[in-house]
Every structure is written in structure tokens, then in C-alpha cells.
Amino acid sequence: QLSPLLMLTIKYGEQRSELKRLAYFDSIIDIPNAHYFRTELNDWVNEGSEGVVIVLQPGEYSKIVDLYGRTYGDELLKQIVDRLNKHRNGHDDFIARFSNSAIIIATKMKFKGIRKYDLPIRPLTSFPYFLADEEIFITLKIGISYFGKEISAEDAIRQADLALSNARQNPGTNIAFFEAIINEQLKREMDTLNQLNYGLENDEFTPYLQPKINMKSGRIDGFEALSRWNSHQLGQVS
């Protein structure tokens, strides 16, 4: 009589463990997922820890997926994680999958050491990856932000992601730290876009004609039509 009950108990326990693994782990490359990362980082912040959040993305990810398929994009991330684990620098850190194309890392350290944090860039980029029976070299785009008692886990992740967007602006391997000016610039762009429709509907745009002068004859050969925007909220928009 006990045997079936024990088997059911064991099976139930196994199912709960599998459900938990599916909820918190990326089954494709077998590392924690973004949900687990947020939970872990939030615990770190609540316990008073501080350090950095790093979002790391291969610059060639999209091309590799287009050429070989999404399976090889996953394989590339897996190989990157293997190299990260092999070259850990002794800090207390946590690695997870952030998105289809990015890895996210949290590392505990004092604030004064953040800008000196030594990512193992050389072993990650100087040696080829083996995909589809080919050797492929990659570049990395890296965004870094601070986490600690002054900033929530969610804001730290968002800011690292913003820094990553900034790192993508330059070719090759590039590291960008989050700075407040990035937030200000993003807000300014959003405000401008939000006011654009209002400006069009309320005649805030005025056409101007700029003369084009022939330097040899000194005569006006034509005009360039320009539009100037005097926003009721933003003022003169260049």
C-alpha cells in the first residue's frame, strides 16, 4: 500500500523540481534566465551588496543567425558562457541569459573598483569560436551599470541595457558605462517625438527659403526649402 504512495510522492517532487528549473533556467544553454537573475539581484540589493551589472552581446549575433540559423546563435552564447566560467576573476558573480542575443552578469564589488573591473575580454574575443564547422571571430558590445542601496535591481538592469545601446554605436569590441546623460538624452528624444504630432497638427512648422548663390556670378541660382519648428513646449527645435 505504501509503495504507490511513495512513487507518487517521488514523481510529484520530480515534477516540482522540473517546473522550477523551467521557470528559472534557460533550457537551451543551461544557465539561469532573466527572471532568476532579477530575483537574485534583488536579493543582493536587499542584503546591502553593491557591484556591477554587465550586459554582453556578440556584435555578430544577427549575422550568425541569418547565415547558420538560431541554433548556432544559441551555441555561440553557450561557448561565451563557457569561457566566462573558465576565466572568472575571483569576484562573487552570477551569470544568466538576458535575451535571445545577450548574456547578463552581476558581480559584487565595492563602488570604487567598478571602473577598474577587469572583464576577460581577451579570451572572449581573441580566439575563434567553432560554429558550423568553421572558425568565427567575434566582437562584443558591453553595457555596464552600478547596483547598490542607491538604485534598485530593476533600474540597474535597465541602465546596463541602455549602456549596451550606447556601446552598439561604435564598431569593434566596445564597453560603455551608464551615465545620467544617457537618460537625459533618451527623455529628450522621447519628448521631441511626443511633441512632433502636436506640432504638425497645430501649425508649429514654418517653411523658409534659403538662397543658393553662384560664387562666380554672385547671382542667386535657386533656393533650398527648409522647415523650422517652434514648439510651444520645447521652444526652437534644431
C-alpha positions in Angstrom: 0.0 0.0 0.0 2.9 2.4 0.8 4.7 1.7 -2.5 2.3 3.5 -4.8 2.1 6.5 -2.4 5.9 6.7 -2.3 6.1 6.6 -6.1 3.5 9.3 -6.4 5.4 11.4 -3.8 8.7 11.0 -5.7 7.1 11.7 -9.1 5.4 14.9 -7.6 8.8 16.0 -6.2 10.5 15.5 -9.6 7.7 17.4 -11.4 8.0 20.3 -9.0 11.8 20.4 -9.5 11.4 20.3 -13.2 8.8 23.1 -13.1 11.1 25.2 -11.0 14.0 24.6 -13.4 11.9 25.6 -16.4 10.7 28.7 -14.6 14.2 29.8 -13.6 16.6 28.3 -16.1 17.2 28.7 -19.8 16.9 25.1 -21.1 18.8 25.7 -24.3 22.1 26.9 -22.9 21.5 25.6 -19.4 22.1 28.7 -17.4 19.7 30.9 -15.2 17.2 33.0 -17.2 16.4 36.7 -16.8 13.6 36.1 -14.3 16.0 34.2 -12.0 18.6 36.9 -12.5 16.2 39.7 -11.4 15.2 37.7 -8.3 18.9 37.0 -7.3 20.0 40.6 -7.9 17.0 42.0 -5.9 18.1 39.7 -3.0 21.7 41.1 -3.3 20.4 44.7 -3.2 18.2 44.0 -0.2 21.0 42.4 1.7 23.2 45.6 1.1 25.5 44.3 -1.5 26.8 46.5 -4.3 28.6 45.9 -7.6 28.1 46.0 -11.3 25.5 44.7 -13.8 27.0 43.8 -17.2 25.0 43.1 -20.4 27.2 41.4 -23.0 26.1 40.9 -26.6 28.1 39.5 -29.6 28.3 42.1 -32.4 27.9 39.4 -35.0 25.0 37.5 -33.4 22.4 38.5 -36.0 24.7 37.7 -38.9 25.4 34.2 -37.5 21.7 33.5 -37.0 21.0 34.7 -40.6 23.8 32.6 -42.0 23.5 29.4 -40.0 20.3 29.5 -38.0 19.2 30.3 -34.5 20.6 27.1 -33.1 24.1 28.4 -33.8 23.3 31.7 -32.2 22.5 29.7 -29.0 25.7 27.7 -29.4 27.7 30.9 -29.6 26.2 32.2 -26.4 26.9 28.8 -24.7 30.6 29.0 -25.8 30.8 32.5 -24.5 29.4 31.4 -21.1 31.9 28.5 -21.0 34.8 31.0 -21.5 33.4 33.3 -18.9 33.2 30.5 -16.3 36.7 29.4 -17.2 38.2 32.9 -16.7 36.3 34.1 -13.7 38.3 36.7 -11.8 37.5 35.7 -8.3 34.6 38.0 -7.6 31.2 36.8 -6.4 29.2 36.8 -9.6 26.1 35.4 -11.3 25.6 34.7 -15.0 22.3 34.4 -16.8 20.7 34.7 -20.2 19.2 38.2 -20.7 17.6 37.8 -24.2 18.0 35.8 -27.4 21.3 37.5 -28.1 22.7 38.7 -24.8 24.2 37.4 -21.5 23.8 39.3 -18.3 26.3 39.2 -15.3 26.1 40.6 -11.8 29.3 40.9 -9.8 29.7 42.0 -6.2 32.4 44.6 -5.6 32.9 48.0 -3.9 31.9 51.1 -5.9 35.4 52.5 -6.2 36.5 49.4 -8.1 33.7 49.3 -10.7 35.5 51.3 -13.5 38.6 49.1 -13.0 36.6 45.9 -13.2 38.6 43.5 -15.4 36.4 41.6 -17.8 38.2 38.7 -19.6 37.8 40.5 -22.9 40.9 38.9 -24.5 40.0 35.2 -24.0 36.4 36.1 -25.1 37.4 37.8 -28.4 41.0 36.9 -29.4 40.4 33.3 -30.1 37.9 31.9 -32.6 34.6 30.2 -31.9 33.7 26.9 -33.6 30.3 27.1 -35.3 29.0 25.1 -38.3 32.5 23.5 -38.7 34.0 27.0 -39.1 36.2 29.2 -37.0 34.5 32.5 -36.3 35.9 35.6 -34.6 33.5 37.9 -32.8 33.4 41.4 -31.3 31.5 42.2 -28.1 29.2 45.1 -27.2 29.1 45.6 -23.4 27.0 47.8 -21.2 27.9 48.2 -17.5 25.9 49.9 -14.7 26.1 50.1 -10.9 23.8 48.4 -8.4 23.6 49.0 -4.7 21.5 50.6 -2.0 21.0 53.8 -4.0 19.5 52.0 -7.0 17.0 49.2 -7.4 17.8 45.9 -9.2 15.3 46.7 -12.0 16.9 50.2 -12.6 20.4 48.7 -12.6 19.4 46.2 -15.3 17.6 48.9 -17.3 20.7 51.2 -17.1 23.1 48.4 -18.2 20.8 47.8 -21.2 20.9 51.5 -22.0 24.7 51.5 -21.8 24.7 48.5 -24.2 22.7 50.5 -26.7 25.4 53.2 -26.4 28.1 50.6 -26.9 26.5 49.4 -30.1 27.1 52.9 -31.7 30.8 52.1 -32.3 32.4 49.4 -34.4 34.5 46.6 -32.9 34.5 45.5 -29.3 33.2 48.4 -27.2 32.4 48.9 -23.5 30.1 51.6 -22.3 29.3 52.6 -18.7 25.9 54.0 -17.9 25.9 57.8 -17.3 23.0 60.0 -16.3 23.3 61.9 -19.6 22.1 58.8 -21.4 18.8 59.0 -19.5 18.5 62.7 -20.2 19.2 62.3 -23.9 16.6 59.4 -24.2 14.0 61.5 -22.4 14.7 64.5 -24.7 14.3 62.3 -27.7 11.0 60.9 -26.4 9.7 64.4 -25.6 10.6 65.5 -29.1 8.8 62.6 -30.7 5.8 63.1 -28.5 5.5 66.7 -29.4 6.0 66.1 -33.2 2.4 65.2 -34.0 1.1 68.1 -31.9 3.4 70.4 -33.8 2.2 69.1 -37.2 -1.4 69.4 -36.2 -1.1 72.9 -34.8 1.0 74.6 -37.5 4.2 74.9 -35.4 6.3 74.3 -38.5 7.2 77.3 -40.8 8.8 77.0 -44.2 11.9 79.1 -45.0 13.7 79.5 -48.3 17.5 79.7 -48.2 19.1 81.2 -51.3 21.8 79.2 -53.2 24.3 81.7 -54.7 26.6 81.1 -57.6 30.0 82.0 -56.3 31.3 83.0 -59.8 28.5 85.3 -60.8 27.2 86.3 -57.4 23.6 85.6 -58.6 21.0 83.5 -56.9 20.7 80.2 -58.8 17.9 78.8 -56.7 16.6 78.1 -53.2 16.7 75.4 -50.6 13.4 74.8 -48.8 13.8 74.4 -45.0 11.3 73.8 -42.2 11.7 75.3 -38.8 9.9 74.1 -35.7 9.0 76.4 -32.9 7.4 74.1 -30.4 5.1 75.5 -27.7 6.7 73.2 -25.2 10.3 72.6 -26.4 11.0 76.0 -27.9 13.1 76.2 -31.1 14.0 72.6 -32.2 17.1 72.4 -34.3 
